[in-house]
Amino acid sequence: MQYRRMKDGSEVSILGFGCMRFPMKGAKIDYEETEKQIVKAVQKGINYYDTAYIYPGSEETLGTILQKNNLRDMVYIATKLPQYMVKKPGDIDKYFNEELSRLKTDYVDFYLMHMLADVTRWNNLKECGIEEWIAKKKESGQIRNVGFSFHGDTDTFKKLIDAYDWDFCQIQYNYLDENTQAGRKGLKYAAKKGIPVVIMEPLRGGRLVNFMPETAKKLIADYKIKRSPAEWAFRWLWNQPQVTCVLSGMNSMEMLEENMRVASEVMVDEFTEEDKELIAGVRNEILRTHKVGCTGCGYCMPCPKGVDIPTTFACYNSMYTENKNKARVNYMMNTSMKKEASDFTKCVECGKCEQHCPQHLEIRKELKVAGKHLRPWYFKIGLYFSGLFLKK
C-alpha cells in the first residue's frame, strides 16, 4: 500500500475504504462478510475509512468491527455532520455525540460537513456557532481534522475552499467528471492552497465498470495494456499528484484485492499520451450513450411513495449500454412485479428527492422520460397479465 500526506502530517493510504455500500444480505448489512473485508483491508495497510451519519447502519457496523478486533488505533475514521439537518446550535453536539456512540470511539480523525452546497449554507452553520464548536473539539482532541464534502460546480467549490481554513476536502471526481462538478480545476485549486483532496465516486457509482457501452469496453479490451475498466479509472486518478486518497465502496473480497493490488503498483505521472487518448476515447463513448447522470448514491431515497429512483435510472441507462429489452425486463422484475411496487408510476412529484440529489438532477422530469422508455405499450400488456398470474 502507498500513502500520501494530509495537512496535519498524517500518512493516509491512497486507497480509502468507502463505507456507504457494505455487502448486503437481504435488506441488512452482511456483518460477517463486512468484518472479513475490513479486517483484511487493515492488515494490508488501508487506514482511511469513510462513513456518514445518514448511511444506514454504516457507522455502527464500522465501530463494532473496529472495537471487536482492536483496530481503532490502526485506522483513521472519517465521518460527517449532517449539516442540512442542523437548525439550532444544540443540533451539532446532538449529531456528533450520536456518531461517537455509534462508532464506539471518543474521537474522530477526519470530520466533514456533509454535502456542503454553498457558502450560504456555511454561513448558516457559522450562525449556529460551528467555528467555535470546531475550535473546542479540536482543542479537546475529539476532532483532529475538519473538512467538507461537495457535489457542485467549480466556482462554488472555490468559494467554499476560501471560506474557512479547512484541513481537507472531499469531491466527486473521475474521468467522466473531469470538467464537471469541482473537476480538475477545483482539484488543482485546493491542492495549490495546500488542502488535501479525498475522492469519492471514482467509478461513478459503477458506471465506469458495469454500465459501459460495448464500444467503450472494446476500446479497453483491444488496448495494448490489459487492465480492467476499474483499474484504468483508479490509475487515472492516482496518476495525479493532487489526489490524496481515493474512496472505493468495496463490497466483495475480489474487488478489495484488485484495488489493493493497483494501489500498491501505481505511480504518479505514469500515463503516456496513448493512455490519455484511450481514456478520452472511452469517455466519449460513454457520454454518447449516457441518458441520466445518476451515480446510484441513494441520497434521493427513501422516496415517500416508495419509488426506486436509482434502479429506474440504472435500468434506463443500461438500455443504451447493454440491451433494451433486457433492461426493461430487469426494471419490471425489480420494481413493478414486487408485492409493494416501486416503479416510477408511484411518483407524485413532491420534489423531496431533488432536494437531496448531489448531481442536481431534475428527477421528476427524468423519471417521466425514463418511464416512457422502460415501459412501452407492449410491456404494459405483459405486466398486466403477469400481475393477474401473481395474484392467483
C-alpha positions in Angstrom: 0.0 0.0 0.0 1.1 3.5 -0.7 0.4 6.6 1.3 0.1 10.4 0.7 0.3 13.1 3.3 -2.6 15.1 4.9 -2.3 18.7 6.1 -1.5 17.6 9.7 1.2 15.2 8.6 -0.9 12.1 8.7 0.0 9.5 6.2 -3.2 8.1 4.7 -3.5 5.2 2.3 -4.1 6.2 -1.3 -7.0 3.7 -1.3 -9.7 4.5 1.2 -12.5 2.2 2.3 -15.8 3.8 1.4 -18.4 2.5 3.9 -21.6 3.6 2.1 -22.0 0.3 0.2 -21.2 -2.5 2.6 -22.1 -6.0 1.4 -25.8 -6.8 2.0 -27.7 -9.9 3.0 -31.2 -9.2 2.0 -32.2 -5.8 3.4 -29.5 -5.8 6.1 -25.7 -5.3 6.1 -23.9 -8.6 5.9 -21.9 -8.2 9.1 -19.7 -11.3 8.8 -18.6 -10.5 5.2 -18.1 -6.8 6.0 -15.9 -7.8 9.0 -13.7 -10.1 6.9 -13.1 -7.3 4.4 -12.4 -4.6 6.9 -10.0 -6.8 8.9 -8.2 -7.8 5.7 -8.1 -4.2 4.5 -6.5 -3.0 7.7 -4.0 -5.8 7.7 -3.0 -4.9 4.1 -2.5 -1.2 5.0 -5.7 0.6 4.2 -6.1 3.1 7.1 -8.8 5.5 5.9 -12.4 4.6 6.5 -15.2 6.9 5.3 -18.7 6.8 6.7 -21.6 9.2 7.4 -24.5 9.8 9.8 -27.1 9.1 7.1 -25.5 5.9 5.7 -27.9 3.3 7.2 -26.1 1.1 9.7 -22.7 2.1 8.5 -21.3 4.0 11.4 -22.4 1.4 13.9 -21.1 -1.5 11.8 -17.8 0.1 11.3 -17.5 1.0 15.0 -18.4 -2.5 16.2 -15.9 -4.2 13.9 -13.1 -1.9 14.8 -13.8 -2.3 18.5 -14.2 -6.1 18.4 -10.9 -6.6 16.5 -8.9 -3.9 18.4 -8.3 -1.9 15.2 -9.3 1.6 16.2 -5.8 2.8 16.8 -4.7 1.5 13.5 -7.1 3.5 11.3 -8.4 6.9 10.6 -12.2 7.3 10.8 -13.8 9.9 8.6 -17.5 10.7 9.2 -19.8 13.6 8.5 -22.0 16.1 10.2 -25.5 16.1 8.5 -25.3 19.9 8.3 -28.5 20.1 6.3 -30.3 18.8 9.4 -28.8 21.4 11.7 -31.4 24.0 12.7 -30.0 25.3 16.0 -26.7 25.3 17.9 -27.6 22.3 20.0 -28.1 20.1 17.0 -24.4 20.0 16.2 -23.5 18.3 19.5 -26.6 16.1 19.3 -25.5 14.5 16.0 -21.8 14.4 16.8 -22.3 12.6 20.1 -24.6 10.1 18.5 -21.9 9.4 15.9 -19.3 8.9 18.6 -21.7 6.4 20.3 -22.3 4.5 17.0 -18.6 4.4 16.2 -17.7 3.3 19.7 -14.9 5.9 19.9 -14.2 9.1 21.7 -12.7 11.0 18.8 -13.0 11.4 15.0 -9.9 11.8 12.9 -11.5 13.5 9.9 -14.8 15.2 10.3 -16.7 16.6 7.3 -19.6 19.0 6.8 -21.6 16.6 4.6 -22.7 17.8 1.2 -21.9 21.4 1.9 -23.8 23.0 -1.0 -22.6 26.6 -1.0 -21.2 29.5 1.1 -24.7 30.5 2.2 -25.1 27.1 4.0 -21.7 27.5 5.6 -22.7 31.0 6.8 -25.9 29.5 8.3 -23.7 27.0 10.2 -21.5 29.9 11.4 -24.6 31.5 12.9 -25.1 28.3 14.8 -21.6 28.6 16.2 -19.9 26.0 14.1 -16.5 27.7 14.1 -16.3 28.0 17.9 -17.6 24.4 18.2 -14.8 23.1 15.9 -12.2 25.0 17.8 -13.3 23.5 21.1 -13.5 19.9 19.6 -10.0 20.3 18.2 -8.7 21.6 21.5 -10.2 18.6 23.3 -8.9 16.2 20.7 -12.4 14.9 19.8 -11.8 16.1 16.3 -8.4 16.0 14.6 -9.2 17.4 11.1 -12.2 19.3 9.7 -13.3 19.4 6.0 -16.3 19.2 3.8 -17.7 17.0 1.1 -19.0 18.6 -2.0 -21.2 18.0 -5.1 -21.5 21.1 -7.3 -19.8 23.3 -9.8 -16.2 24.6 -9.8 -16.8 28.2 -8.9 -18.9 27.3 -5.9 -16.2 24.9 -4.8 -13.5 27.5 -4.9 -15.7 29.9 -2.8 -16.1 27.2 -0.2 -12.4 26.5 -0.2 -11.7 30.2 0.5 -14.5 30.4 3.2 -12.5 28.7 6.0 -9.2 27.3 7.0 -10.0 23.7 6.0 -7.8 20.7 6.8 -9.0 18.7 3.8 -12.0 18.3 1.4 -13.8 15.6 -0.5 -15.1 15.8 -4.0 -16.7 13.6 -6.7 -14.1 13.2 -9.3 -13.4 10.7 -12.1 -12.5 10.8 -15.8 -16.2 11.3 -16.7 -16.4 14.3 -14.3 -13.1 15.8 -15.2 -14.7 19.1 -16.4 -17.9 18.9 -14.3 -18.5 19.1 -10.5 -15.4 20.6 -8.8 -13.4 19.0 -11.7 -9.7 19.1 -12.4 -9.7 22.9 -11.9 -11.2 22.6 -8.4 -8.8 19.8 -7.5 -5.8 21.9 -8.5 -7.2 25.0 -6.8 -7.5 23.1 -3.5 -4.0 21.5 -3.8 -2.4 24.9 -4.6 -3.8 26.1 -1.3 -2.3 23.1 0.5 -5.6 21.4 1.1 -5.5 17.6 0.6 -8.3 16.2 -1.6 -10.2 12.9 -1.0 -12.0 11.5 -4.0 -15.5 9.9 -3.9 -17.3 8.2 -6.8 -14.2 7.2 -8.6 -16.2 4.7 -10.7 -19.3 6.9 -11.0 -21.4 4.5 -8.9 -20.2 1.6 -11.1 -21.0 3.4 -14.4 -17.3 3.2 -15.4 -17.4 -0.6 -14.9 -20.8 -2.2 -15.1 -22.7 0.1 -17.4 -20.2 0.9 -20.0 -21.3 0.7 -23.7 -19.8 -2.2 -25.6 -17.9 0.2 -27.8 -16.1 1.6 -24.7 -15.4 -1.9 -23.4 -13.9 -2.9 -26.7 -11.5 0.1 -26.7 -10.2 -1.1 -23.3 -10.1 -4.8 -24.3 -8.2 -4.0 -27.6 -5.6 -1.7 -25.9 -2.1 -3.0 -25.8 -2.0 -2.8 -22.0 -4.5 -5.3 -20.5 -6.3 -3.7 -17.5 -9.9 -3.8 -16.2 -12.1 -0.8 -16.6 -11.9 -0.3 -12.8 -8.1 -0.4 -12.8 -7.9 2.3 -15.6 -10.3 4.5 -13.6 -8.2 4.3 -10.4 -4.9 4.7 -12.2 -6.3 7.8 -14.0 -6.9 9.3 -10.5 -3.7 8.2 -8.8 -1.7 9.5 -11.8 -2.5 13.0 -10.5 -0.3 14.1 -7.5 -3.1 16.4 -6.2 -5.2 13.3 -5.4 -4.6 12.3 -1.8 -6.9 9.4 -1.2 -9.5 7.6 -3.4 -12.5 6.1 -1.7 -13.9 2.8 -3.0 -17.1 1.2 -1.9 -15.6 -2.3 -1.9 -18.3 -4.8 -1.2 -16.6 -8.0 -2.4 -13.3 -9.6 -1.5 -12.4 -9.7 -5.2 -12.9 -6.0 -5.6 -10.9 -5.3 -2.4 -7.9 -7.5 -3.6 -7.8 -5.9 -7.1 -7.9 -2.4 -5.7 -5.2 -3.1 -3.2 -3.0 -4.6 -5.9 -3.4 -1.5 -8.1 -2.8 0.8 -5.1 0.5 -0.9 -4.4 1.7 -0.7 -8.1 0.6 2.7 -9.3 2.9 5.7 -9.8 2.3 9.4 -10.3 2.5 10.7 -13.9 2.8 7.1 -15.2 0.2 7.8 -18.0 1.6 8.0 -21.6 -0.1 10.1 -24.3 -1.6 6.9 -25.7 -3.0 6.1 -22.3 -4.6 9.5 -22.1 -6.1 9.1 -25.6 -7.6 5.8 -24.5 -9.4 7.3 -21.6 -10.6 10.2 -23.8 -12.0 7.7 -26.3 -13.7 5.7 -23.6 -15.2 8.9 -22.1 -16.6 9.9 -25.4 -18.2 6.5 -26.0 -19.8 6.6 -22.5 -21.1 10.2 -22.9 -22.6 9.3 -26.3 -24.9 6.7 -24.8 -25.5 8.1 -21.3 -29.0 9.3 -20.7 -29.1 10.3 -17.0 -26.2 11.3 -14.8 -27.3 9.3 -11.8 -24.5 7.7 -9.8 -26.7 5.5 -7.7 -25.6 7.1 -4.4 -29.1 6.8 -3.0 -29.3 10.2 -1.4 -32.7 10.7 -3.0 -34.0 7.7 -1.0 -36.3 6.8 0.6 -39.0 8.1 -1.6 -42.2 9.0 0.4 -44.2 6.9 -2.1 -41.7 4.1 -2.5 -40.3 4.9 -5.9 -37.0 3.1 -6.5 -35.3 6.1 -8.2 -31.7 4.7 -8.5 -33.0 1.4 -10.1 -35.2 3.3 -12.5 -32.2 5.4 -13.8 -29.8 2.5 -13.8 -32.1 0.4 -16.0 -32.8 3.4 -18.2 -29.1 3.9 -18.8 -28.5 0.2 -19.3 -31.0 0.2 -22.2 -28.3 2.2 -24.1 -25.2 0.4 -22.8 -26.4 -3.2 -22.9 -29.7 -4.5 -24.2 -33.0 -2.6 -24.3 -35.5 -5.4 -23.6 -33.2 -7.0 -21.1 -33.1 -3.7 -19.2 -36.9 -3.4 -19.4 -37.5 -6.8 -18.0 -35.0 -6.2 -15.3 -36.8 -3.0 -14.4 -40.2 -4.6 -14.2 -38.9 -7.5 -12.1 -37.2 -5.2 -9.6 -40.0 -2.6 -9.3 -43.4 -3.4 -10.8 -43.6 -7.2 -10.1 -42.9 -6.9 -6.4 -45.5 -7.2 -3.7 -45.0 -3.5 -3.0 -44.5 -1.9 -6.4 -41.7 0.7 -6.6 -41.9 1.8 -10.2 -41.9 5.4 -11.5 -45.8 5.5 -11.7 -45.9 5.9 -7.9 -44.2 9.3 -8.2 -46.5 12.2 -7.0 -43.9 14.8 -8.0 -43.4 16.1 -4.4 -39.8 17.0 -5.2 -38.3 15.8 -2.0 -35.7 13.7 -3.9 -34.4 16.7 -5.8 -33.6 18.5 -2.6 -31.0 15.8 -1.8 -29.6 14.9 -5.2 -25.8 15.6 -5.3 -26.0 15.7 -9.1 -28.8 18.3 -9.1 -30.8 16.1 -11.4 -34.4 17.1 -12.4 -35.5 13.7 -11.0 -39.3 14.2 -11.5 -38.8 15.2 -15.2 -36.2 12.4 -15.8 -38.5 9.8 -14.2 -41.2 10.5 -16.7 -38.8 10.2 -19.6 -37.2 7.0 -18.3 -40.6 5.5 -17.6 -41.7 6.2 -21.2 -38.8 4.2 -22.5 -38.8 1.5 -19.9 -42.5 0.7 -20.2 -43.6 0.8 -23.9 -47.2 -0.3 -24.6 -46.4 -3.9 -25.2 -44.6 -4.2 -21.9 -47.6 -2.8 -20.1 -49.7 -5.6 -21.6 -47.2 -8.2 -20.4 -47.1 -6.6 -17.0 -50.9 -6.7 -16.7 -51.1 -10.4 -17.4 -48.1 -11.1 -15.1 -50.0 -9.2 -12.4 -53.1 -11.4 -12.8 -50.9 -14.5 -12.6 -49.1 -13.3 -9.5 -52.4 -12.6 -7.7 -53.6 -16.2 -8.1 
